[in-house]
Amino acid sequence: MRLKNLAAASVLAVSVSLAGSLGACASAPVGVTQKPDQAAVDEAFTGLSGAAKATAVIDHDGRPVGLSAYPAPIDAVKAGDMAAFLTMTRNLDAEDRAGSPLLDAFLVIDKAAGGDIEGARTELALSGGANEDGETGFYTYLDAWLLALEGNEAEAIKRHRAAAGSMPGLTGDLSLAAMLEAFGHPEQALAVYEALTPSKIEAPEHEFDPKGLLYSHIKTVVSRHALLLQRLGRIDDAKAVYQQLADAEPEQAISYAAALESLQTGKNLDNKMLTMPAAFSQSLSDVSRALQEQRIIRTIMLGGRADGFDDQRSALDQVALLVYPEDTGLRSAIIDEMYANALYDGVAHVALTAPEPTASLQIAAGQALLMEGDQPGARAAIDRALDLADDDNRLTTLYGALQLHSLMNDEKASKDLVNEVIVLSGNDAEKAAAHGLATEIYSQFGDFKVAADHAAKARALDDTHDRRIVLADALGKNGQINEALTILRTERLARPNDPYMLNTLGYFLITRTEKLDEGFRELSRARAMAEHDPYIADSLGWAYYRLGHLSEAKRLIELARQELEPHKHWEIESHLGDIYWHLGDKEDAKDAWQAALDNHPPVTERAEIAEKLANGIVAAAPERKPLPDVSLDDGEIGKQDI
């Protein structure tokens, strides 16, 4: 069964939370943690802020790897080396920089990050954002924040209001709210948030629901509103504001109860009033996100697909981080995006160059090192994370540590840690998450009965769609097919337009029952709704395989592999290995099985794949059967089918 990643949305930790290309592709050197030769860094990167210099990738001699390490600016962005990126940007001809207004803006922002406001104004004047035809909105926006950093309140707010109408999305209002708070006017900032919050909040029904984009912006507004109220000591008001999100997602009541408890007690919240650098950094990251969304929408409207690494967003986010390097949320977002694009060197470097080492950043670095094949480095990072963890973040640190141990097949360490997580869990949300993680760990090591027991406990504590799906998966692995199908068919009845729900039921049917025709129909409908999802393509491809249509199976699962790049998934590789073998491509089959083994399969499947790699497949290919007729309107499940 294909499950969404329910254990972690971020490579940093698992926790309840409130809160045009620049060049050619190439890999950058891995970041190292040697103490830098500061004189060499200063010499290589004159004129940059101290925060930018602190991002320089250092070689084993403590010297910066320098510009020659990167064929193009984008490669420095991928490495997290803002010192090299900004220097390469500064070295571009003015005509080349004119191709993107952001390139000049990067230089302005770095000057501001270093406290050189006069230098920032000089860069801004040279950017061409103001001429006889007037000023661009972005020029005015940057000028407003420079005034704010100087403490010129009245002029800064006036300039910002002039820029707001030309800013993308909600960024003009969100930026103004941040500036007002930093200037000591929280009540005015609250008024901005209140004006942005709709009277009725509607959550998306599933991951593919187009309402999701709007809802994500509403959550940002409501969360910031609630957090500001909490900072002001208005706890009841903060909870009332945040309750609007809880009311929009009643099934997530346990998770929202934990968030409301955090607002009440301050647990898991590092919630301080915004300083001006923090406000500016937050505003820049909002602009970065909005510009990316505009590019995505524009690409889709032109019939294209928006995928792959967005160097423009990452560059702006990383430059924004220079203004306030202590912004852990922004650093986490940068790391997540790098991880999603398999930029593991960059992940480790951004994590390890934070102003202060933290447990969560060590976990992020450990995961990146593990994905690069450096298990000793990953183990060392786990140990450092556990040493750094305090009472407030011990639980989330253990989450990350045990997941890494499970990927390294450390059965005893994983089970010891998961038991500690269960003991430390306090509220129902934490307990449900702990039992959910225990389900994953025990399933990884083939203890399916124990895994199913933990899944049932998680559901009893937090009876949500996701918990029920995990329980069905655990029951299926434990051989309790009818019990699992009852859950899945009930969920299918409640979510008929959710592609992942159709995929989950369909894949279960083709792998754990002989209901191949029904499974094929479910998966065909799922793919019609989510044509580019790699897991759904793989599931439907495997249905073709089970029905003996190997060529179509190969086409779909190779497409799934392509869609998932630069990552690999052990199950997709295992499927391809079986198909290649039966088609006579023995070497390709072995390569695919080896790739499957290299990508952390559970122990039961690991043994099966290792056996195929060693001895091939003895059994014949599935018998070719007629494909069932498929209609997107047929096959509706009624209560009588459950």
C-alpha positions as CSV (number, residue, x, y, z in Angstrom):
1,M,0.0,0.0,0.0
2,R,1.3,3.4,-0.8
3,L,1.2,5.8,2.1
4,K,2.0,9.5,2.2
5,N,4.9,10.3,4.5
6,L,2.9,10.7,7.7
7,A,6.0,10.6,10.0
8,A,7.7,13.8,8.9
9,A,7.0,16.7,6.8
10,S,10.4,18.2,7.3
11,V,13.8,16.7,7.3
12,L,14.6,18.5,10.5
13,A,12.1,17.0,12.9
14,V,8.6,15.8,13.5
15,S,6.6,18.1,15.7
16,V,3.3,19.9,16.0
17,S,3.7,23.2,14.2
18,L,1.9,26.6,14.3
19,A,3.7,28.1,12.4
20,G,14.6,31.5,-14.9
21,S,17.7,29.4,-14.2
22,L,20.9,31.2,-13.1
23,G,23.2,28.7,-14.9
24,A,24.1,25.2,-15.8
25,C,23.7,22.2,-13.4
26,A,26.8,20.8,-11.7
27,S,27.6,19.4,-8.3
28,A,29.3,21.5,-5.7
29,P,31.9,20.4,-3.1
30,V,30.6,19.0,0.1
31,G,30.5,21.4,3.0
32,V,32.9,20.6,5.9
33,T,32.9,21.7,9.5
34,Q,36.6,22.7,9.8
35,K,37.3,26.0,11.4
36,P,37.7,28.4,8.5
37,D,40.8,30.5,7.9
38,Q,39.0,33.8,8.4
39,A,41.7,35.8,6.8
40,A,41.4,33.7,3.7
41,V,37.7,34.1,3.7
42,D,37.9,37.8,4.1
43,E,40.4,38.1,1.3
44,A,38.3,35.9,-1.1
45,F,35.0,37.7,-0.3
46,T,35.7,41.4,0.2
47,G,32.7,43.7,0.5
48,L,30.3,41.0,1.7
49,S,28.4,40.8,5.0
50,G,29.7,38.7,7.8
51,A,26.6,36.5,7.4
52,A,27.4,35.9,3.8
53,K,31.1,35.0,4.5
54,A,29.9,32.6,7.2
55,T,28.2,30.5,4.4
56,A,31.4,30.0,2.4
57,V,32.0,26.3,1.7
58,I,35.4,25.5,3.3
59,D,37.9,22.9,2.1
60,H,39.9,20.6,4.3
61,D,42.5,23.2,4.8
62,G,40.0,25.7,6.2
63,R,40.1,27.9,3.1
64,P,37.1,28.7,0.9
65,V,36.7,26.6,-2.2
66,G,36.1,29.8,-4.1
67,L,34.4,30.7,-7.3
68,S,36.2,28.1,-9.4
69,A,34.4,25.3,-7.6
70,Y,31.1,26.4,-9.3
71,P,30.6,26.4,-13.1
72,A,27.7,28.8,-12.7
73,P,26.0,30.8,-9.9
74,I,23.2,28.3,-9.6
75,D,25.8,25.7,-8.4
76,A,26.8,28.0,-5.5
77,V,23.1,28.3,-4.6
78,K,22.7,24.5,-4.6
79,A,25.7,24.3,-2.3
80,G,24.4,26.9,0.1
81,D,27.5,29.1,-0.6
82,M,26.1,32.6,-0.6
83,A,29.5,34.1,-0.4
84,A,30.5,32.6,-3.8
85,F,27.0,33.3,-5.3
86,L,27.0,36.9,-4.3
87,T,30.5,37.4,-5.6
88,M,29.7,35.8,-8.9
89,T,26.6,37.9,-9.1
90,R,28.6,41.1,-8.4
91,N,31.1,40.1,-11.1
92,L,28.4,39.8,-13.8
93,D,28.1,42.6,-16.3
94,A,25.4,45.1,-15.6
95,E,23.7,44.0,-18.8
96,D,23.6,40.4,-17.6
97,R,22.3,41.4,-14.2
98,A,19.6,43.5,-15.9
99,G,18.0,40.2,-17.0
100,S,16.6,39.7,-13.5
101,P,15.8,42.4,-11.0
102,L,16.5,40.0,-8.2
103,L,20.2,39.8,-9.0
104,D,20.7,43.5,-8.1
105,A,18.3,43.0,-5.1
106,F,20.6,40.3,-3.7
107,L,23.5,42.7,-3.5
108,V,21.3,45.4,-1.9
109,I,20.0,42.9,0.7
110,D,23.5,41.6,1.6
111,K,24.7,45.2,2.2
112,A,21.7,45.7,4.5
113,A,22.5,42.4,6.2
114,G,25.9,43.7,7.1
115,G,24.5,46.9,8.5
116,D,25.8,49.0,5.6
117,I,22.7,50.9,4.7
118,E,24.5,53.6,2.8
119,G,26.1,50.9,0.7
120,A,22.7,49.2,0.2
121,R,21.3,52.5,-1.0
122,T,24.2,52.9,-3.5
123,E,23.5,49.4,-4.8
124,L,19.8,50.1,-5.0
125,A,20.4,53.3,-7.0
126,L,22.6,51.4,-9.4
127,S,19.9,48.7,-9.9
128,G,17.9,50.8,-12.4
129,G,14.7,50.4,-10.4
130,A,14.2,54.1,-10.4
131,N,14.4,56.2,-13.6
132,E,12.6,58.9,-15.5
133,D,9.7,56.5,-15.9
134,G,9.3,56.1,-12.1
135,E,10.1,53.4,-9.6
136,T,9.3,49.7,-9.7
137,G,7.3,48.4,-6.8
138,F,10.2,46.2,-5.7
139,Y,12.5,49.1,-5.7
140,T,10.1,51.0,-3.4
141,Y,9.6,48.0,-1.2
142,L,13.4,47.6,-0.7
143,D,13.8,51.3,0.0
144,A,11.0,51.1,2.6
145,W,12.8,48.4,4.4
146,L,16.1,50.2,4.3
147,L,14.4,53.2,5.9
148,A,13.0,50.8,8.5
149,L,16.4,49.4,9.3
150,E,17.6,53.0,9.8
151,G,14.7,53.6,12.2
152,N,13.0,56.1,10.0
153,E,9.5,55.0,11.0
154,A,7.2,57.4,9.4
155,E,8.9,57.5,6.0
156,A,9.4,53.7,6.0
157,I,5.7,53.0,6.5
158,K,4.7,55.6,4.0
159,R,7.1,54.1,1.4
160,H,5.9,50.6,2.2
161,R,2.2,51.6,1.7
162,A,3.2,53.0,-1.7
163,A,4.7,49.7,-2.7
164,A,2.1,47.4,-1.3
165,G,-0.3,47.4,-4.3
166,S,2.4,46.1,-6.7
167,M,3.6,43.3,-4.4
168,P,2.6,39.7,-5.3
169,G,-0.3,38.0,-3.5
170,L,-0.7,38.9,0.2
171,T,3.0,39.9,0.6
172,G,2.3,43.6,0.7
173,D,0.0,43.3,3.7
174,L,2.0,40.6,5.4
175,S,5.1,42.7,5.1
176,L,3.4,45.8,6.4
177,A,2.2,43.8,9.5
178,A,5.7,42.6,10.2
179,M,7.1,46.1,9.9
180,L,4.4,47.5,12.2
181,E,5.1,44.9,14.8
182,A,8.9,45.6,14.6
183,F,8.2,49.3,15.1
184,G,6.3,48.6,18.2
185,H,2.7,48.9,16.8
186,P,1.3,45.4,17.4
187,E,-2.3,46.5,17.5
188,Q,-2.0,47.9,14.0
189,A,-0.4,44.6,12.9
190,L,-3.3,42.7,14.4
191,A,-5.7,44.9,12.4
192,V,-3.9,43.9,9.2
193,Y,-4.2,40.2,10.0
194,E,-7.9,40.6,10.9
195,A,-8.6,42.3,7.6
196,L,-6.9,39.4,5.7
197,T,-8.8,36.6,7.5
198,P,-12.0,35.5,5.6
199,S,-15.2,35.1,7.6
200,K,-15.4,31.5,6.5
201,I,-12.4,29.2,6.3
202,E,-12.7,26.2,4.1
203,A,-10.0,23.5,4.2
204,P,-9.1,21.3,1.1
205,E,-10.7,17.9,1.0
206,H,-7.4,16.2,0.0
207,E,-3.9,16.8,-1.2
208,F,-4.9,17.4,-4.8
209,D,-7.8,19.8,-4.0
210,P,-7.1,23.2,-5.7
211,K,-8.3,25.0,-2.5
212,G,-5.1,23.9,-0.9
213,L,-3.0,26.9,-2.2
214,L,-5.5,29.4,-0.8
215,Y,-5.8,27.5,2.4
216,S,-2.1,27.5,3.0
217,H,-2.1,31.3,2.8
218,I,-5.0,31.6,5.2
219,K,-3.1,29.3,7.6
220,T,-0.1,31.6,7.4
221,V,-2.3,34.7,8.2
222,V,-4.2,33.0,11.1
223,S,-1.0,31.5,12.6
224,R,0.8,34.8,12.6
225,H,-2.2,36.5,14.1
226,A,-2.5,33.9,16.9
227,L,1.2,34.0,17.6
228,L,1.3,37.8,17.8
229,L,-1.6,37.7,20.3
230,Q,0.3,35.1,22.3
231,R,3.4,37.3,22.3
232,L,1.2,40.1,23.7
233,G,-0.1,37.8,26.5
234,R,-3.6,37.7,25.1
235,I,-3.8,33.9,25.3
236,D,-7.6,33.5,25.1
237,D,-7.7,35.7,22.0
238,A,-4.9,33.8,20.5
239,K,-6.7,30.5,21.0
240,A,-9.9,31.9,19.7
241,V,-8.2,33.0,16.4
242,Y,-6.4,29.7,16.0
243,Q,-9.6,27.8,16.7
244,Q,-10.8,29.0,13.3
245,L,-8.4,26.5,11.7
246,A,-9.4,23.8,14.1
247,D,-13.1,24.3,13.1
248,A,-12.2,24.1,9.4
249,E,-10.5,20.7,10.0
250,P,-12.6,18.9,12.6
251,E,-10.9,15.6,11.9
252,Q,-7.6,17.0,13.0
253,A,-9.0,17.9,16.4
254,I,-6.3,16.2,18.4
255,S,-3.5,17.9,16.6
256,Y,-5.1,21.3,16.9
257,A,-5.7,20.6,20.6
258,A,-2.0,20.2,21.0
259,A,-1.3,23.5,19.1
260,L,-3.9,25.3,21.3
261,E,-2.2,23.9,24.4
262,S,1.1,25.3,23.1
263,L,-0.4,28.7,22.8
264,Q,-1.6,28.4,26.3
265,T,1.6,27.1,27.9
266,G,4.3,28.2,25.5
267,K,5.5,24.6,25.1
268,N,7.4,24.1,21.9
269,L,7.1,27.8,21.0
270,D,10.1,30.1,20.7
271,N,7.8,33.1,20.2
272,K,9.4,36.5,20.5
273,M,8.4,39.9,19.2
274,L,9.9,40.6,15.8
275,T,13.0,42.7,15.5
276,M,13.4,44.7,12.4
277,P,16.0,42.3,10.8
278,A,13.7,39.4,11.7
279,A,10.7,41.2,10.2
280,F,12.6,42.0,7.0
281,S,13.8,38.4,6.6
282,Q,10.3,37.1,7.1
283,S,8.9,39.5,4.5
284,L,11.6,38.6,2.0
285,S,10.8,34.9,2.4
286,D,7.1,35.7,1.8
287,V,7.9,37.5,-1.4
288,S,10.1,34.6,-2.4
289,R,7.2,32.1,-2.0
290,A,4.7,34.3,-3.8
291,L,7.1,34.8,-6.8
292,Q,7.5,31.1,-7.0
293,E,3.8,30.5,-7.0
294,Q,3.4,33.1,-9.8
295,R,6.0,31.3,-11.8
296,I,4.3,27.9,-11.2
297,I,0.8,29.3,-12.2
298,R,2.2,31.0,-15.3
299,T,4.0,27.8,-16.4
300,I,0.9,25.7,-15.9
301,M,-1.3,28.2,-17.9
302,L,1.2,28.0,-20.7
303,G,0.8,24.2,-20.7
304,G,4.1,23.4,-19.0
305,R,5.0,21.7,-15.8
306,A,6.7,23.4,-12.8
307,D,9.1,20.9,-11.3
308,G,12.7,20.6,-10.3
309,F,14.8,22.9,-8.2
310,D,13.6,26.5,-8.2
311,D,17.0,28.3,-8.0
312,Q,15.4,31.7,-7.9
313,R,13.4,31.0,-4.8
314,S,16.3,29.2,-3.1
315,A,18.6,32.1,-3.9
316,L,16.2,34.7,-2.5
317,D,15.5,32.6,0.6
318,Q,19.2,32.1,1.3
319,V,19.9,35.8,0.9
320,A,16.9,36.6,3.2
321,L,18.5,34.3,5.8
322,L,21.6,36.5,5.7
323,V,19.5,39.4,7.2
324,Y,18.5,37.2,10.2
325,P,20.5,34.0,10.3
326,E,18.7,32.9,13.5
327,D,15.4,32.4,11.5
328,T,15.1,28.6,12.1
329,G,11.8,28.4,10.2
330,L,13.4,29.9,7.0
331,R,16.5,27.8,7.4
332,S,14.3,24.7,7.7
333,A,12.4,25.6,4.5
334,I,15.7,26.1,2.6
335,I,16.9,22.7,3.8
336,D,13.6,21.0,2.9
337,E,13.7,22.3,-0.7
338,M,17.3,21.2,-1.1
339,Y,16.5,17.8,0.3
340,A,13.5,17.5,-2.1
341,N,16.0,18.0,-4.9
342,A,18.6,15.6,-3.5
343,L,21.1,18.4,-2.9
344,Y,22.5,16.6,0.2
345,D,25.8,18.5,0.3
346,G,23.8,21.7,0.4
347,V,21.5,20.4,3.1
348,A,24.4,19.5,5.4
349,H,26.2,22.8,4.7
350,V,23.1,25.0,5.4
351,A,22.4,23.0,8.6
352,L,25.9,23.1,9.9
353,T,26.6,26.8,9.2
354,A,23.8,28.1,11.5
355,P,25.0,30.6,14.1
356,E,24.3,28.1,16.8
357,P,24.3,24.3,16.6
358,T,20.9,22.8,17.4
359,A,19.6,19.2,17.7
360,S,17.2,19.6,14.8
361,L,19.9,20.9,12.5
362,Q,22.2,18.0,13.4
363,I,19.4,15.6,12.5
364,A,19.0,17.3,9.2
365,A,22.8,17.0,8.5
366,G,22.7,13.4,9.6
367,Q,19.9,12.5,7.1
368,A,21.8,14.3,4.3
369,L,25.0,12.4,5.2
370,L,23.1,9.1,5.3
371,M,21.6,9.7,1.8
372,E,25.2,10.4,0.6
373,G,26.2,7.0,2.0
374,D,28.1,8.3,4.9
375,Q,26.8,6.2,7.8
376,P,29.6,7.0,10.2
377,G,29.0,10.7,9.7
378,A,25.2,10.2,10.1
379,R,25.8,8.3,13.4
380,A,28.0,11.1,14.7
381,A,25.4,13.7,13.8
382,I,22.8,11.7,15.7
383,D,25.0,11.5,18.8
384,R,25.6,15.3,18.6
385,A,21.9,15.9,18.2
386,L,21.1,13.9,21.3
387,D,23.8,15.7,23.2
388,L,22.3,19.1,22.2
389,A,18.7,18.2,23.0
390,D,17.1,19.7,26.0
391,D,13.8,19.0,27.7
392,D,11.9,21.1,25.2
393,N,13.1,19.4,22.1
394,R,14.1,16.0,23.4
395,L,11.0,14.4,21.9
396,T,11.4,15.8,18.4
397,T,15.1,14.9,18.4
398,L,14.3,11.3,19.3
399,Y,11.9,11.2,16.4
400,G,14.6,12.2,14.0
401,A,17.2,10.0,15.6
402,L,15.2,6.8,15.5
403,Q,14.0,7.3,12.0
404,L,17.7,7.6,10.9
405,H,18.6,4.5,12.9
406,S,15.8,2.6,11.2
407,L,17.0,3.5,7.8
408,M,20.5,2.2,8.8
409,N,18.8,-1.1,9.9
410,D,19.7,-0.5,13.6
411,E,16.9,-2.5,15.0
412,K,17.8,-2.5,18.6
413,A,18.6,1.3,18.7
414,S,15.4,2.1,16.8
415,K,13.2,0.0,19.1
416,D,14.9,1.4,22.3
417,L,14.4,4.9,21.0
418,V,10.8,4.5,20.0
419,N,9.9,3.1,23.5
420,E,11.6,6.2,25.0
421,V,9.5,8.4,22.6
422,I,6.3,6.7,23.8
423,V,7.2,7.2,27.5
424,L,8.1,10.9,26.9
425,S,4.9,11.7,25.0
426,G,2.5,13.9,27.0
427,N,-0.7,14.9,25.2
428,D,-2.8,12.8,23.0
429,A,-1.3,14.2,19.8
430,E,2.2,13.3,20.9
431,K,1.1,9.8,22.0
432,A,-0.7,9.2,18.7
433,A,2.4,10.4,16.8
434,A,4.6,8.1,18.9
435,H,2.5,5.0,18.3
436,G,2.3,6.0,14.6
437,L,6.1,6.1,14.5
438,A,6.3,2.8,16.4
439,T,4.0,1.3,13.7
440,E,6.5,2.4,11.1
441,I,9.6,1.2,13.0
442,Y,8.2,-2.3,13.8
443,S,6.9,-2.7,10.3
444,Q,10.3,-1.8,9.0
445,F,11.8,-4.7,10.9
446,G,9.0,-7.2,10.1
447,D,7.2,-7.2,13.4
448,F,3.8,-6.9,11.8
449,K,1.7,-7.9,14.8
450,V,3.3,-5.3,17.1
451,A,3.1,-2.7,14.3
452,A,-0.6,-3.4,14.0
453,D,-1.1,-3.0,17.7
454,H,0.6,0.3,17.7
455,A,-1.4,1.5,14.7
456,A,-4.6,0.6,16.6
457,K,-3.5,2.6,19.6
458,A,-2.6,5.6,17.4
459,R,-6.1,5.5,15.8
460,A,-7.8,5.2,19.2
461,L,-6.1,8.4,20.3
462,D,-6.4,10.3,17.0
463,D,-9.2,8.8,14.8
464,T,-8.3,10.6,11.5
465,H,-8.2,9.5,7.9
466,D,-4.4,9.2,7.9
467,R,-4.4,7.1,11.1
468,R,-7.1,4.7,9.7
469,I,-5.1,4.3,6.5
470,V,-1.9,3.4,8.4
471,L,-3.9,0.9,10.5
472,A,-5.3,-0.7,7.3
473,D,-1.8,-1.0,6.0
474,A,-0.5,-2.6,9.2
475,L,-3.4,-5.0,9.3
476,G,-2.8,-6.0,5.7
477,K,0.8,-6.7,6.4
478,N,-0.2,-8.8,9.4
479,G,-2.5,-10.9,7.2
480,Q,-5.8,-9.4,8.4
481,I,-7.0,-8.7,4.9
482,N,-10.8,-8.4,5.6
483,E,-10.4,-6.0,8.5
484,A,-8.1,-3.9,6.4
485,L,-10.4,-3.9,3.4
486,T,-13.3,-2.8,5.6
487,I,-11.4,0.3,6.6
488,L,-10.2,1.0,3.1
489,R,-13.6,0.7,1.5
490,T,-15.2,2.9,4.2
491,E,-12.5,5.6,3.5
492,R,-13.0,5.2,-0.2
493,L,-16.7,5.9,0.2
494,A,-16.0,9.0,2.2
495,R,-13.3,10.3,-0.2
496,P,-14.4,9.3,-3.8
497,N,-12.3,12.1,-5.4
498,D,-9.1,11.7,-3.5
499,P,-6.5,10.2,-5.9
500,Y,-4.3,8.9,-3.1
501,M,-7.3,7.1,-1.5
502,L,-8.1,5.4,-4.8
503,N,-4.4,4.5,-5.1
504,T,-4.3,3.1,-1.6
505,L,-7.3,0.9,-2.1
506,G,-6.3,-0.1,-5.6
507,Y,-2.7,-1.1,-4.7
508,F,-4.0,-3.1,-1.7
509,L,-6.3,-5.0,-4.0
510,I,-3.6,-5.9,-6.5
511,T,-1.0,-6.9,-4.0
512,R,-2.9,-8.5,-1.2
513,T,-6.0,-10.0,-2.9
514,E,-6.9,-11.5,-6.3
515,K,-9.3,-8.7,-7.0
516,L,-7.1,-7.5,-9.9
517,D,-9.9,-6.1,-12.1
518,E,-11.3,-3.9,-9.3
519,G,-7.8,-2.8,-8.3
520,F,-7.0,-1.9,-11.9
521,R,-10.1,0.2,-12.2
522,E,-9.4,2.1,-9.0
523,L,-5.8,2.8,-10.0
524,S,-6.9,3.9,-13.5
525,R,-9.2,6.4,-12.0
526,A,-6.5,7.6,-9.6
527,R,-4.1,8.2,-12.5
528,A,-6.7,10.1,-14.5
529,M,-6.9,12.5,-11.6
530,A,-3.2,12.7,-10.8
531,E,-1.4,12.0,-14.1
532,H,2.1,13.0,-12.9
533,D,2.2,11.4,-9.5
534,P,5.0,8.8,-9.5
535,Y,3.6,6.5,-6.9
536,I,0.2,6.3,-8.6
537,A,2.0,5.6,-11.9
538,D,4.0,2.8,-10.3
539,S,0.9,1.3,-8.7
540,L,-1.0,1.2,-12.0
541,G,2.1,-0.1,-13.7
542,W,2.2,-2.9,-11.2
543,A,-1.4,-3.7,-11.9
544,Y,-0.5,-4.1,-15.6
545,Y,2.3,-6.4,-14.5
546,R,0.0,-8.5,-12.4
547,L,-2.3,-8.8,-15.4
548,G,0.6,-9.9,-17.6
549,H,0.9,-6.7,-19.7
550,L,4.7,-6.3,-19.2
551,S,5.4,-3.7,-21.8
552,E,2.8,-1.3,-20.5
553,A,3.9,-2.0,-17.0
554,K,7.5,-1.1,-17.9
555,R,6.4,2.1,-19.6
556,L,4.5,3.3,-16.6
557,I,7.0,2.3,-13.9
558,E,9.9,3.8,-15.9
559,L,7.8,7.0,-16.1
560,A,7.3,6.8,-12.3
561,R,11.1,6.5,-11.8
562,Q,11.6,9.5,-14.1
563,E,9.0,11.5,-12.3
564,L,10.7,10.8,-8.9
565,E,14.1,11.9,-10.0
566,P,16.5,12.9,-8.5
567,H,15.3,10.5,-5.8
568,K,14.8,6.8,-6.1
569,H,12.3,4.5,-4.3
570,W,13.2,1.0,-3.4
571,E,9.8,-0.4,-4.4
572,I,9.8,1.2,-7.8
573,E,13.3,-0.1,-8.5
574,S,12.2,-3.6,-7.3
575,H,9.2,-3.6,-9.6
576,L,11.4,-2.6,-12.5
577,G,13.8,-5.3,-11.7
578,D,11.1,-7.9,-11.9
579,I,9.8,-6.6,-15.2
580,Y,13.2,-6.3,-16.8
581,W,14.0,-9.9,-15.7
582,H,10.9,-11.3,-17.4
583,L,11.5,-9.3,-20.5
584,G,15.0,-10.8,-20.7
585,D,17.0,-7.7,-19.7
586,K,18.9,-9.5,-16.9
587,E,21.6,-6.8,-16.4
588,D,19.1,-4.0,-16.1
589,A,17.1,-6.2,-13.7
590,K,20.2,-6.6,-11.5
591,D,20.9,-2.9,-11.6
592,A,17.4,-2.1,-10.5
593,W,17.4,-4.6,-7.7
594,Q,20.7,-3.2,-6.5
595,A,19.2,0.3,-6.6
596,A,16.3,-1.0,-4.5
597,L,18.7,-2.4,-1.9
598,D,20.6,0.9,-1.8
599,N,17.4,2.8,-0.9
600,H,16.5,1.4,2.5
601,P,13.8,-1.2,1.9
602,P,12.2,-2.9,5.0
603,V,14.0,-6.0,6.2
604,T,11.4,-8.5,4.8
605,E,11.5,-6.9,1.3
606,R,15.3,-6.5,1.6
607,A,15.7,-10.2,2.0
608,E,13.4,-10.9,-1.0
609,I,15.3,-8.4,-3.2
610,A,18.7,-9.8,-2.2
611,E,17.5,-13.3,-3.1
612,K,16.4,-12.1,-6.6
613,L,19.7,-10.2,-7.1
614,A,21.6,-13.4,-6.2
615,N,19.6,-16.0,-8.0
616,G,17.1,-14.2,-10.3
617,I,13.4,-15.1,-10.6
618,V,12.5,-18.7,-11.0
619,A,8.8,-18.3,-11.4
620,A,7.3,-17.5,-14.8
621,A,5.9,-14.1,-15.6
622,P,2.3,-13.4,-14.7
623,E,-0.2,-14.9,-17.2
624,R,-1.5,-12.3,-19.7
625,K,-5.2,-11.6,-19.0
626,P,-7.7,-9.2,-20.7
627,L,-7.7,-5.7,-19.3
628,P,-10.9,-4.8,-17.6
629,D,-13.0,-2.0,-19.0
630,V,-12.6,1.3,-17.2
631,S,-15.0,4.1,-16.8
632,L,-14.3,7.1,-14.5
633,D,-17.9,6.9,-13.3
634,D,-18.2,3.2,-12.6
635,G,-17.2,1.2,-9.7
636,E,-18.6,3.5,-7.0
637,I,-18.5,1.8,-3.6
638,G,-21.7,1.7,-1.6
639,K,-22.3,0.8,2.0
640,Q,-23.4,-2.7,0.9
641,D,-19.8,-3.4,-0.4
642,I,-18.2,-2.7,3.0
